């Protein structure tokens, strides 16, 4: 059973930075992808960034150039460095892991609030 635990959310002013972390534990296949999604009140959950087992990354257009996803495979941890934060980045951010058998796992989320 895979568990994902996010950390690093909080309140930040516009233009500021935050770094989210997600640590995975449990039975994890050798090849897996991880990613970050977010959901703002009244909106659907959307992909923010993802990284494959091989290290290829993908970003939502709205965060390109501002956010960077990375991972430490030895620690089963994925990070999301968020710079130049905007009001519209305010949302609950969820960590996702997809294993070799295409099974989805989700964290419980961490809140990011961008406000002056």
C-alpha positions, 0 to 999 in steps of 0.5 A: 500500500503506497502512501504519499505525504505532502509538505511545504505549503503555506501563505506567501506573498505574490512574487514569493517562492515555496517548495513542496515536497512529497514523500512516498512509502510502501510497496512502490514499483521500480518504474513510476511517475510522479506529479503535482496537481492542484485544485482551487475552490469551485474548479476541477483538479488540474495537472501542474507538473509531472516527471516520469521514471526516466526524468522527463518533465511536463508542465502546465502552460500556466506554470512554465518558467516559474515552477520546477519539478524534480525527484530524488529516486533514492528517497522516493521523493518529488519536489515542486519549486514554485517561484514568482507565485501569483494569486491564481496559484492559490489552491490545494496541491496534491501529489500523485504517483502512478506505478508500473501497473498504472495504479494511481495514488494520491496524497491528502494535499497541502494548501498554497495561498498567495496573498498580500 
